[in-house]
């Protein structure tokens, strides 16, 4: 007989043998006791899938079957045969004369267990399993980096096509965590991880290419080779150059220089997705750690090699040849930058460019950008002006356009934002070309503002900021409340409402909807732009753009929110089967 004080009396042996199964309460646990094949077994009475009482199930040949969704468990170990569920906790049993005693010592491997369950959820695309794991892991140590890193490694290794929408959503969610309420942080992590699982589902793994065995550590050579291979759409050669540069010790700025140069060697490739994915990959490494660079960055290369190039696009060639305008501008870029470096301190206001960028003459836009550089505007200031112009296209998007045209404006905005963030990381003449590409895309999007939706203006009324904020959820329960949502956000800011509360609310409203890649991109990009422009009119316009885009795409069915709510209720110990 053990003297272990963690054992507690559960029931009379004779009673359990007579009943075959009974549920008892021991030290705060509801335990199902089973008499089967001359043995007594004890398991947590809550089915780990959705909480149904396991004492209502049946045992046959040592297998316990839950009667709700028919999940099956090994009665002795608690291990499940159905991965959509989970292992049920099994308690050690001791028989003391006619008494059943069970050990209720808490497991000391809860974190490891749910990290393993997260891996299972990713492998089998099980959103409920992912949601439960996200809740426990954030509860356990409050550090979202661990599950984020698991998702990042999984997505880059187990999707043959490499980096895609799923990983981008995951990084967007991580970037938004500081703005969200405590209860929404695990919801955001769940959304990102579930997106990775869904996009990787059914895909072959990605087999990495090994680095060169050469002792060459000349990073400029690897950069030159990488661009040559991408030029001829050779993803394998390019990947070997990139991974060799990483192994040779290239730092984050050098790697950004290599990738962003190739991303802007052609015009607005893959309508901006390549630049945005690249920026998100670098942000992911900032969060998860640069020891993953050799796993993460090569996953981008296939998209580079396969990307569409706007030199091949009619809209960029006719009726005005934008490519010719850009090529001529690029020949003048080095001189404009060099001249501007002598003018710093006397530079013009970057926002002076906005009316020109939103105009209908692409040559004027290019000349204004070159003049601003020569007058002392920095690369990032120039990029920020174009990002703002792109945000205004969304803020002034008129609903007389086709619904799909929201995405046209969105692509320009996310591309401009990615180029801006890239220039903040590793400025270069090559990447500066992306600012001009973005300006041309802003020009091409001018029809989205014909007519232009008016930007909300102060109306002189004293409105309660808190009321405006609390009205937003109900407003977005109805379709196409685009102008109304923009008005609420604008007037909240006009009334000196707390920006932190507004950001948290917009994040909450985004997260309750089913995943939409472009909506997530818009909100995350707007949050970034607002943070950089906090206290300015342009910052407010970024959030107005976000509100309009979100309202245009809400409400959805909210099926993913229903799944997370189930995980949340189970995490709190609620009895779902009772309603």
C-alpha positions as CSV (number, residue, x, y, z in Angstrom):
1,X,0.0,0.0,0.0
2,X,1.3,3.4,-1.0
3,X,1.6,6.2,1.6
4,X,1.5,8.9,-1.2
5,X,-0.5,11.8,0.2
6,X,-1.6,12.8,-3.3
7,X,-3.9,9.8,-3.3
8,X,-7.5,10.5,-2.3
9,X,-10.5,8.2,-1.6
10,X,-12.8,8.0,-4.6
11,X,-15.4,5.2,-4.1
12,X,-16.1,1.8,-2.7
13,X,-14.8,-0.9,-4.9
14,X,-17.9,-3.0,-4.5
15,X,-20.1,-0.1,-5.6
16,X,-18.2,0.5,-8.8
17,X,-18.1,-3.2,-9.6
18,X,-21.8,-3.4,-9.2
19,X,-22.5,-0.3,-11.3
20,X,-19.9,-0.9,-13.9
21,X,-19.3,2.8,-14.2
22,X,-19.8,5.8,-11.9
23,X,-18.8,9.5,-11.7
24,X,-17.3,10.8,-8.5
25,X,-15.9,14.1,-7.3
26,X,-12.3,14.0,-5.9
27,X,-10.2,17.1,-5.0
28,X,-12.1,19.3,-7.4
29,X,-12.1,16.8,-10.3
30,X,-15.0,14.9,-11.7
31,X,-13.7,11.4,-12.4
32,X,-15.3,8.5,-14.2
33,X,-14.6,5.2,-12.7
34,X,-14.9,2.1,-14.8
35,X,-14.8,-1.6,-13.7
36,X,-13.6,-3.5,-16.8
37,X,-12.0,-6.9,-17.2
38,X,-11.3,-7.2,-13.5
39,X,-9.6,-3.8,-13.3
40,X,-10.6,-0.4,-12.2
41,X,-9.8,2.6,-14.4
42,X,-10.2,6.3,-13.6
43,X,-10.4,9.1,-16.2
44,X,-11.4,12.7,-16.3
45,X,-15.2,12.7,-16.8
46,X,-15.1,15.6,-19.3
47,X,-14.4,14.4,-22.9
48,X,-11.4,16.5,-24.0
49,X,-13.1,17.2,-27.3
50,X,-16.2,19.2,-26.2
51,X,-16.7,18.2,-22.5
52,X,-19.5,15.6,-22.8
53,X,-19.6,13.3,-19.7
54,X,-17.6,10.1,-20.4
55,X,-19.6,8.1,-17.8
56,X,-22.4,8.3,-20.4
57,X,-20.2,6.5,-22.9
58,X,-19.5,2.8,-23.4
59,X,-16.5,0.6,-22.9
60,X,-15.7,-2.3,-25.2
61,X,-12.5,-4.3,-25.4
62,X,-10.7,-1.6,-23.4
63,X,-11.8,1.2,-25.6
64,X,-14.0,4.0,-24.2
65,X,-16.3,5.7,-26.7
66,X,-17.8,9.1,-26.0
67,X,-21.5,9.3,-27.1
68,X,-21.5,12.9,-28.4
69,X,-19.0,12.8,-31.3
70,X,-17.8,9.2,-30.9
71,X,-14.2,10.0,-29.9
72,X,-12.5,6.8,-28.7
73,X,-9.9,6.5,-26.0
74,X,-7.7,3.8,-24.5
75,X,-9.2,3.3,-21.1
76,X,-5.9,2.6,-19.4
77,X,-3.7,5.5,-20.7
78,X,-6.4,7.9,-21.8
79,X,-4.8,8.2,-25.3
80,X,-7.2,9.0,-28.1
81,X,-7.6,7.2,-31.4
82,X,-9.3,10.3,-32.9
83,X,-7.0,13.2,-33.2
84,X,-9.8,15.8,-33.4
85,X,-10.3,15.1,-29.7
86,X,-7.3,14.9,-27.3
87,X,-6.0,12.5,-24.8
88,X,-8.2,12.3,-21.8
89,X,-6.4,12.5,-18.4
90,X,-6.1,9.1,-16.8
91,X,-5.6,8.9,-13.0
92,X,-3.4,6.3,-11.3
93,X,-5.5,3.9,-9.2
94,X,-4.8,2.0,-6.0
95,X,-7.1,-0.5,-4.4
96,X,-7.0,-0.5,-0.6
97,X,-9.2,-3.3,0.7
98,X,-12.7,-2.3,-0.5
99,X,-11.7,1.3,-1.4
100,X,-10.6,2.9,-4.6
101,X,-8.0,5.7,-4.2
102,X,-6.8,7.8,-7.1
103,X,-3.8,10.1,-7.5
104,X,-4.8,13.7,-8.4
105,X,-1.3,15.1,-8.6
106,X,-1.4,17.9,-11.3
107,X,0.6,17.0,-14.4
108,X,3.8,18.9,-14.6
109,X,4.0,18.8,-18.4
110,X,1.0,20.9,-19.3
111,X,2.9,23.3,-21.5
112,X,4.7,20.5,-23.4
113,X,1.4,18.6,-23.8
114,X,-0.4,21.6,-25.4
115,X,2.6,22.4,-27.6
116,X,2.3,18.9,-28.9
117,X,-1.4,19.3,-29.4
118,X,-0.7,22.5,-31.3
119,X,1.5,20.5,-33.6
120,X,-1.2,18.0,-34.1
121,X,-3.7,20.7,-34.9
122,X,-1.4,22.2,-37.5
123,X,-0.6,18.9,-39.1
124,X,-4.3,17.8,-39.4
125,X,-5.9,21.3,-39.8
126,X,-8.0,21.0,-36.6
127,X,-9.1,24.6,-35.7
128,X,-10.7,23.5,-32.3
129,X,-7.5,21.8,-31.3
130,X,-5.4,24.9,-32.3
131,X,-7.8,27.2,-30.4
132,X,-7.6,25.1,-27.2
133,X,-3.8,25.0,-27.4
134,X,-3.5,28.7,-28.0
135,X,-5.6,29.4,-24.9
136,X,-3.6,27.1,-22.6
137,X,-0.2,28.2,-23.9
138,X,-1.0,31.9,-23.5
139,X,-2.5,31.2,-20.0
140,X,0.5,29.1,-19.0
141,X,3.4,31.6,-19.6
142,X,1.7,34.6,-21.3
143,X,4.4,34.4,-24.1
144,X,2.9,34.2,-27.6
145,X,6.3,33.8,-29.2
146,X,6.5,30.0,-28.4
147,X,3.3,29.1,-30.3
148,X,4.1,31.7,-33.0
149,X,7.5,30.1,-33.6
150,X,5.8,26.6,-33.8
151,X,3.5,27.9,-36.5
152,X,6.2,29.8,-38.3
153,X,8.4,26.7,-38.6
154,X,5.5,24.5,-39.6
155,X,4.3,26.8,-42.3
156,X,7.7,27.3,-43.9
157,X,8.5,23.6,-43.9
158,X,5.2,21.9,-44.8
159,X,3.9,24.0,-47.7
160,X,5.6,23.1,-51.0
161,X,4.8,26.5,-52.5
162,X,6.5,28.3,-49.6
163,X,5.5,31.5,-47.9
164,X,1.8,32.4,-48.6
165,X,-1.3,34.0,-47.2
166,X,-1.4,31.8,-44.1
167,X,2.0,32.8,-42.7
168,X,1.3,36.5,-43.6
169,X,-1.9,36.3,-41.6
170,X,0.1,34.8,-38.7
171,X,2.6,37.6,-38.7
172,X,-0.2,40.2,-39.0
173,X,-1.8,38.7,-35.9
174,X,1.4,38.9,-33.9
175,X,2.0,42.5,-35.0
176,X,-1.5,43.4,-33.7
177,X,-1.2,41.7,-30.3
178,X,0.0,44.8,-28.5
179,X,-3.1,46.7,-29.6
180,X,-5.6,44.0,-28.5
181,X,-7.4,43.4,-25.2
182,X,-6.2,40.5,-23.1
183,X,-9.1,38.3,-24.1
184,X,-8.5,38.9,-27.8
185,X,-4.8,38.0,-27.8
186,X,-5.4,34.2,-27.9
187,X,-8.1,34.7,-30.4
188,X,-5.7,36.5,-32.7
189,X,-3.1,33.8,-32.3
190,X,-5.7,31.1,-33.0
191,X,-6.7,32.9,-36.2
192,X,-3.1,33.1,-37.4
193,X,-2.2,29.5,-36.6
194,X,-5.4,28.2,-38.1
195,X,-4.7,30.1,-41.3
196,X,-1.3,28.4,-41.5
197,X,-2.9,25.0,-41.0
198,X,-5.5,25.5,-43.6
199,X,-3.1,26.7,-46.2
200,X,-0.7,23.9,-45.6
201,X,-3.4,21.2,-45.5
202,X,-2.8,18.6,-48.2
203,X,0.4,20.1,-49.4
204,X,3.7,18.3,-49.8
205,X,6.5,19.5,-47.6
206,X,9.1,21.9,-48.9
207,X,12.5,20.3,-49.2
208,X,15.2,23.0,-48.6
209,X,18.2,23.4,-50.9
210,X,21.6,23.1,-49.2
211,X,24.1,25.9,-49.3
212,X,27.2,26.0,-51.4
213,X,30.3,24.4,-49.9
214,X,32.4,27.2,-51.1
215,X,34.4,29.3,-48.7
216,X,33.2,32.4,-50.4
217,X,31.6,34.9,-48.0
218,X,31.3,37.8,-50.5
219,X,27.7,38.9,-49.9
220,X,27.6,41.3,-52.9
221,X,28.4,38.3,-55.1
222,X,25.6,36.3,-53.7
223,X,23.3,39.3,-54.2
224,X,24.3,39.6,-57.8
225,X,23.8,35.9,-58.4
226,X,20.5,35.9,-56.7
227,X,19.1,38.7,-58.9
228,X,20.4,37.0,-62.0
229,X,18.6,33.7,-61.1
230,X,15.4,35.5,-60.3
231,X,15.6,37.4,-63.6
232,X,15.5,34.1,-65.5
233,X,12.9,32.6,-63.1
234,X,15.3,30.0,-61.7
235,X,14.0,29.5,-58.1
236,X,16.5,26.6,-57.3
237,X,19.6,28.6,-58.2
238,X,18.3,31.7,-56.4
239,X,17.5,29.7,-53.3
240,X,20.9,28.2,-53.2
241,X,22.5,31.7,-53.4
242,X,20.2,33.0,-50.6
243,X,20.8,30.1,-48.2
244,X,24.6,30.3,-48.9
245,X,24.5,34.0,-48.0
246,X,22.7,33.2,-44.8
247,X,25.3,30.5,-44.0
248,X,28.1,32.9,-44.8
249,X,26.9,35.2,-42.1
250,X,24.8,37.9,-43.9
251,X,23.0,40.0,-41.3
252,X,19.4,41.1,-41.5
253,X,20.2,44.4,-43.4
254,X,22.2,42.5,-46.0
255,X,19.6,39.9,-46.4
256,X,16.9,42.6,-46.8
257,X,19.1,44.3,-49.4
258,X,19.4,41.0,-51.4
259,X,15.7,40.2,-51.3
260,X,14.2,43.7,-51.8
261,X,16.6,44.5,-54.6
262,X,15.3,41.4,-56.5
263,X,11.7,42.3,-55.5
264,X,12.0,45.7,-57.2
265,X,14.1,44.7,-60.3
266,X,10.7,44.5,-62.1
267,X,7.7,46.6,-61.7
268,X,5.1,45.9,-59.0
269,X,5.6,42.1,-59.2
270,X,2.7,39.9,-58.3
271,X,0.7,43.1,-57.6
272,X,2.7,43.7,-54.5
273,X,2.4,40.4,-52.7
274,X,6.1,39.5,-53.0
275,X,7.2,42.7,-51.3
276,X,4.6,42.3,-48.6
277,X,5.5,38.7,-48.0
278,X,9.1,39.6,-47.8
279,X,8.5,42.4,-45.2
280,X,6.3,40.0,-43.2
281,X,9.1,37.3,-43.2
282,X,11.6,39.8,-41.8
283,X,9.1,40.9,-39.2
284,X,8.5,37.2,-38.3
285,X,12.2,36.8,-37.7
286,X,12.4,39.9,-35.6
287,X,9.7,38.2,-33.4
288,X,10.8,34.6,-33.4
289,X,14.5,34.9,-33.6
290,X,17.0,35.1,-36.5
291,X,18.2,31.6,-35.9
292,X,15.3,30.6,-38.1
293,X,16.5,32.7,-41.1
294,X,17.7,29.7,-43.0
295,X,14.3,28.1,-42.6
296,X,12.1,31.1,-43.2
297,X,13.7,33.3,-45.9
298,X,14.2,30.6,-48.6
299,X,10.5,29.9,-48.5
300,X,10.0,33.2,-50.3
301,X,12.0,32.4,-53.4
302,X,9.5,30.5,-55.4
303,X,7.1,33.4,-55.3
304,X,9.9,35.7,-56.6
305,X,10.7,33.5,-59.6
306,X,7.0,32.9,-60.5
307,X,5.8,36.5,-60.0
308,X,3.9,38.4,-62.6
309,X,5.7,41.6,-63.8
310,X,3.9,44.7,-64.8
311,X,6.1,45.3,-67.8
312,X,3.9,42.6,-69.2
313,X,0.7,44.4,-68.2
314,X,-1.4,46.5,-70.6
315,X,-2.5,48.9,-67.9
316,X,1.2,49.8,-67.3
317,X,1.9,50.2,-71.0
318,X,-1.2,51.9,-72.5
319,X,-2.4,54.5,-73.0
320,X,0.6,55.9,-71.1
321,X,3.8,53.8,-71.0
322,X,4.5,54.0,-67.2
323,X,7.4,51.6,-67.6
324,X,9.2,54.1,-69.8
325,X,8.5,56.9,-67.4
326,X,9.9,54.8,-64.5
327,X,13.0,53.7,-66.4
328,X,13.9,57.3,-67.1
329,X,13.3,58.3,-63.5
330,X,15.5,55.4,-62.2
331,X,18.4,56.7,-64.3
332,X,18.1,60.0,-62.3
333,X,17.6,58.4,-58.9
334,X,21.3,58.3,-57.7
335,X,21.8,62.0,-58.6
336,X,18.6,63.0,-56.8
337,X,19.6,61.1,-53.7
338,X,23.1,62.5,-53.7
339,X,21.9,66.0,-54.1
340,X,19.3,65.6,-51.4
341,X,21.8,64.4,-48.8
342,X,23.3,67.9,-49.0
343,X,19.9,69.5,-48.4
344,X,18.8,67.6,-45.2
345,X,17.3,70.1,-42.7
346,X,15.7,72.2,-45.5
347,X,13.5,69.4,-46.8
348,X,9.9,70.1,-47.8
349,X,6.9,68.7,-46.0
350,X,6.3,65.2,-47.4
351,X,2.6,65.7,-47.3
352,X,2.9,68.4,-50.0
353,X,3.2,65.5,-52.4
354,X,-0.2,64.1,-51.7
355,X,-2.3,66.2,-54.1
356,X,0.1,65.4,-56.9
357,X,0.2,61.7,-56.1
358,X,-3.6,61.6,-56.2
359,X,-3.7,63.5,-59.5
360,X,-4.1,62.2,-63.0
361,X,-0.6,62.8,-64.4
362,X,1.9,60.0,-63.7
363,X,4.8,62.1,-65.0
364,X,4.0,64.8,-62.5
365,X,4.0,62.2,-59.7
366,X,7.5,61.0,-60.7
367,X,8.9,64.5,-61.1
368,X,7.5,65.5,-57.7
369,X,9.1,62.5,-56.0
370,X,12.5,63.2,-57.7
371,X,12.3,66.8,-56.7
372,X,11.5,66.0,-53.1
373,X,14.5,63.7,-53.0
374,X,16.7,66.3,-54.4
375,X,15.3,68.9,-52.0
376,X,16.3,66.7,-49.0
377,X,13.4,64.3,-48.3
378,X,14.7,61.0,-47.0
379,X,13.8,57.7,-48.6
380,X,11.5,56.8,-45.7
381,X,9.7,60.2,-45.9
382,X,9.1,59.7,-49.6
383,X,7.8,56.2,-49.0
384,X,5.6,57.4,-46.1
385,X,4.0,60.0,-48.5
386,X,3.1,57.3,-51.0
387,X,1.8,55.0,-48.2
388,X,-0.5,57.9,-47.1
389,X,-1.7,58.5,-50.6
390,X,-2.5,54.8,-51.0
391,X,-4.4,54.8,-47.7
392,X,-6.4,57.8,-48.9
393,X,-7.5,55.7,-52.0
394,X,-9.2,53.3,-49.5
395,X,-10.5,56.1,-47.2
396,X,-12.1,57.8,-50.3
397,X,-13.2,54.6,-52.1
398,X,-16.7,55.1,-53.3
399,X,-19.2,52.2,-53.0
400,X,-20.3,52.9,-56.6
401,X,-17.3,50.8,-57.6
402,X,-17.5,47.0,-57.9
403,X,-17.0,45.2,-54.7
404,X,-13.8,43.5,-55.9
405,X,-12.2,46.9,-56.5
406,X,-11.6,47.2,-52.8
407,X,-8.8,44.7,-53.3
408,X,-7.3,46.8,-56.0
409,X,-6.9,49.7,-53.6
410,X,-5.7,47.3,-50.9
411,X,-2.9,45.8,-53.0
412,X,-1.4,49.3,-53.6
413,X,-1.6,50.1,-49.9
414,X,0.0,46.9,-48.6
415,X,2.7,47.2,-51.2
416,X,3.5,50.8,-50.4
417,X,3.5,50.0,-46.7
418,X,5.9,47.0,-47.3
419,X,8.3,49.2,-49.3
420,X,8.2,51.8,-46.6
421,X,9.0,49.3,-43.8
422,X,11.7,47.8,-46.0
423,X,13.4,51.2,-46.4
424,X,13.3,51.7,-42.6
425,X,15.1,48.4,-42.3
426,X,17.6,48.6,-45.1
427,X,17.5,51.7,-47.3
428,X,18.9,51.4,-50.8
429,X,18.6,52.9,-54.3
430,X,17.2,49.6,-55.6
431,X,14.4,49.5,-53.0
432,X,13.6,53.1,-53.5
433,X,12.4,52.1,-57.0
434,X,9.5,50.5,-55.1
435,X,8.3,53.9,-54.0
436,X,7.9,55.0,-57.6
437,X,6.2,51.7,-58.5
438,X,3.7,52.3,-55.6
439,X,3.1,55.9,-56.8
440,X,2.3,54.6,-60.3
441,X,-0.2,52.1,-58.8
442,X,-1.7,55.0,-56.8
443,X,-2.1,56.8,-60.1
444,X,-3.7,53.7,-61.8
445,X,-6.2,53.5,-58.9
446,X,-7.5,57.0,-59.4
447,X,-10.8,55.7,-60.9
448,X,-11.6,54.2,-57.5
449,X,-12.1,57.8,-56.2
450,X,-14.3,58.9,-59.1
451,X,-16.4,60.1,-57.4
452,X,-14.4,60.3,-54.2
453,X,-16.2,59.4,-51.0
454,X,-15.9,62.5,-48.7
455,X,-13.7,62.2,-45.7
456,X,-15.6,62.8,-42.4
457,X,-15.3,66.3,-41.0
458,X,-16.0,67.7,-37.5
459,X,-19.6,68.7,-37.3
460,X,-19.4,70.9,-34.2
461,X,-21.6,68.6,-32.2
462,X,-20.6,67.4,-28.8
463,X,-20.7,63.6,-29.0
464,X,-19.8,61.1,-26.4
465,X,-16.7,59.2,-27.5
466,X,-17.5,56.1,-25.4
467,X,-20.9,55.9,-27.0
468,X,-19.5,56.1,-30.5
469,X,-17.1,53.3,-29.7
470,X,-19.7,51.0,-28.1
471,X,-22.0,51.5,-31.1
472,X,-19.5,50.1,-33.6
473,X,-20.1,46.3,-33.0
474,X,-23.9,46.6,-33.7
475,X,-23.2,48.8,-36.7
476,X,-20.9,46.2,-38.2
477,X,-23.6,43.5,-37.7
478,X,-25.2,45.0,-40.8
479,X,-23.9,44.9,-44.3
480,X,-22.2,47.8,-46.1
481,X,-22.2,50.3,-43.2
482,X,-19.1,51.8,-44.9
483,X,-19.7,55.5,-44.4
484,X,-21.3,55.1,-41.1
485,X,-18.3,53.2,-39.7
486,X,-15.9,55.8,-41.0
487,X,-18.0,58.5,-39.4
488,X,-18.0,56.8,-36.0
489,X,-14.2,56.3,-36.1
490,X,-13.6,59.9,-37.2
491,X,-15.9,61.5,-34.7
492,X,-14.5,59.3,-31.9
493,X,-11.1,60.8,-32.7
494,X,-12.6,64.3,-33.1
495,X,-13.9,64.0,-29.6
496,X,-10.4,63.1,-28.3
497,X,-11.3,59.5,-27.7
498,X,-8.4,57.3,-26.5
499,X,-6.7,55.8,-29.6
500,X,-5.7,52.7,-27.7
501,X,-9.4,51.8,-27.1
502,X,-10.3,52.4,-30.7
503,X,-7.5,50.2,-32.0
504,X,-8.5,47.5,-29.5
505,X,-12.1,47.7,-30.8
506,X,-11.2,47.6,-34.4
507,X,-9.1,44.6,-33.7
508,X,-11.9,42.9,-31.9
509,X,-14.3,43.6,-34.8
510,X,-11.8,42.1,-37.2
511,X,-11.2,39.0,-35.1
512,X,-14.9,38.1,-34.8
513,X,-15.2,37.8,-38.5
514,X,-14.1,34.8,-40.6
515,X,-10.6,35.2,-41.9
516,X,-10.2,37.4,-44.9
517,X,-6.7,37.8,-46.0
518,X,-7.1,41.3,-47.5
519,X,-9.1,42.7,-44.6
520,X,-6.5,41.5,-42.1
521,X,-3.7,43.1,-44.3
522,X,-5.7,46.4,-44.3
523,X,-6.2,46.6,-40.6
524,X,-2.7,45.6,-39.7
525,X,-1.2,48.0,-42.2
526,X,-3.5,50.8,-41.0
527,X,-2.4,50.1,-37.4
528,X,1.2,50.4,-38.4
529,X,0.6,53.7,-40.3
530,X,-1.4,55.1,-37.5
531,X,1.3,54.3,-35.0
532,X,3.9,56.1,-37.1
533,X,1.6,59.1,-37.7
534,X,0.0,59.2,-34.2
535,X,-1.6,62.6,-33.4
536,X,-1.7,63.7,-37.1
537,X,-4.6,64.0,-39.5
538,X,-2.9,61.4,-41.8
539,X,-2.9,58.9,-38.9
540,X,-6.6,59.4,-38.4
541,X,-7.2,58.9,-42.2
542,X,-5.4,55.5,-42.0
543,X,-7.9,54.3,-39.3
544,X,-10.8,55.7,-41.4
545,X,-9.6,53.7,-44.3
546,X,-9.4,50.6,-42.1
547,X,-12.9,51.1,-40.8
548,X,-14.3,51.5,-44.3
549,X,-12.7,48.4,-45.6
550,X,-13.7,46.3,-42.5
551,X,-17.3,47.5,-42.8
552,X,-17.4,46.7,-46.4
553,X,-16.5,43.1,-45.6
554,X,-18.6,42.5,-42.6
555,X,-20.5,40.6,-41.3
556,X,-19.3,37.2,-42.3
557,X,-20.8,33.9,-41.1
558,X,-18.4,34.0,-38.2
559,X,-17.9,30.2,-38.2
560,X,-14.3,30.5,-37.0
561,X,-15.4,32.7,-34.0
562,X,-17.9,29.9,-33.1
563,X,-15.1,27.4,-33.0
564,X,-12.9,29.6,-30.9
565,X,-15.8,30.4,-28.5
566,X,-16.2,26.6,-28.0
567,X,-12.5,26.3,-27.1
568,X,-12.9,29.3,-24.8
569,X,-15.9,27.9,-23.0
570,X,-14.2,24.5,-22.6
571,X,-11.1,26.3,-21.2
572,X,-13.3,27.9,-18.6
573,X,-14.8,24.5,-17.7
574,X,-18.3,25.3,-19.0
575,X,-20.7,22.4,-19.8
576,X,-21.4,22.9,-23.5
577,X,-23.8,19.9,-23.7
578,X,-26.2,21.8,-21.4
579,X,-26.5,24.7,-23.8
